[in-house]
């Protein structure tokens, strides 16, 4: 009876989502929007309802949405499926495969144990480890999505080794710390993300000369410190207390032998903090050495891309090939290890940016919100907070971070000159809040990290709640920066 009731609820939700889309498309009540743009909005609303209620598997709903974009809204096939022809999707494929290689070779578990041994076996110290790892790696790899795809499986391995129940509080906290560490450093160091380079390009030439790599970091440093510190305390407060994997309160421990490791990863045992971490993995195997060489060369080439100009995608695909050539992975491991349904979902979701641009939704959004930006210009605190809040709202509609910042800066740069504000402050205020993962389609880094572990480490509903917390800390960081920027003469 329960299953039948659930089936009826899903069918009702499916019908409600489709009806809402049909009504919106048929009546076209939104001034300034074409039929095509309205149809895109209606179809997206239907898809969101279906995703929330689980009417169909996520990737199937994404395919339905894409087909309707083409058939009903008249969006071109090229725009709808643009991500699959982009470097981003192929880079993610290579990153996912690197994760498979690290896992099957045993290198992932060895690194996880090394991190656990390096830091004290407490949840507090493991959260610090994730924040530090993401922050240090930030400037080395320009793709946030790749860092998410690589570090999420590592974080889950660490949680497994420590006996954290998957999708429990502490596993969720570890995932949040990993995500915060990777993302927070991005707005402060230009090389940490391609979005930083895109934002730099929108600034006037004289402002670009003023903000080189070092001066950009100095201006953004207080924000970085405040956001990292607040998130550390909030993660500890929200997730520091949890249930033990399989019993009472979740006490952090380290596995003491092979059997306990196996039980811990399945959530059946939580071991004493006094037990030693096993050092019996032995020397690196031949396969581990090959995988280690591949990953080191790949990361070095990614980090030095500005010097050799070999694209990150080319480097990633070269690593992909060498894993097969050196027999680190084989075809069966590739087929079973890579989450193909997730890659399909990611490809369609990231294509929303091109769909919205073709439908004219991006321009309409910015024209509609222009007066709101003008009204905030008189007060520096309201200005940075307003840009941040509006950014969070508009990112539900303008999916591409780069596209959003380009559109926003096209409007804000002239306004900045008229009110005596440095355009960098406005751009940074938007960049600080441009990340959001309330809905999965909003963030490539979140999609990559979440599906790199197949959603097994933490529930999206819990992570979506933490998204609001994280964005609040980003706003707090902007408030703290206002007097600092005034002292620097930027406001």
Secondary structure, DSSP 4 states (H G I P E B T S, - for coil): -HHHHHHHHHHHHHHHHHHHHHHHHHH--STT--HHHHHHHHHHHHHHHHHHHTSS-HHHHHHHHHHHHHHTS---HHHHTGGGGSHHHHHHHHHHHHHHHHHHHSHHHHHHHHHHHHS-SSHHHHHHHHHHHHHHHHTT-S-HHHHHHHHHHHHHHHHHHTTPPTTSHHHHHHHHHHHHHHHHTGGGSGGG-HHHHHHHHHS-HHHHHH--HHHHHHHHHHHHHHHHHHHHHHHHHHHSS-B-TTSSB-------SHHHHHHHHTTS----TTSPPP-TT-SPPHHHHHHHHHHHHHHHHHHTHHHH---HHHHHHHHHHHHHHTTSS-HHHHHHHS-HHHHHHHHHHHTHHHHHHHHTHHHHHHHHHHHHHHHTTT-HHHHHHHHHHHHHHHTTT---HHHHHHHHHHHHHHHHHHHT--HHHHHHHHHHH----SSGGG-HHHHHHHHHTTT-SS-HHHHHHHHHHHHHHHHHHHHHHHHHHHHHT--
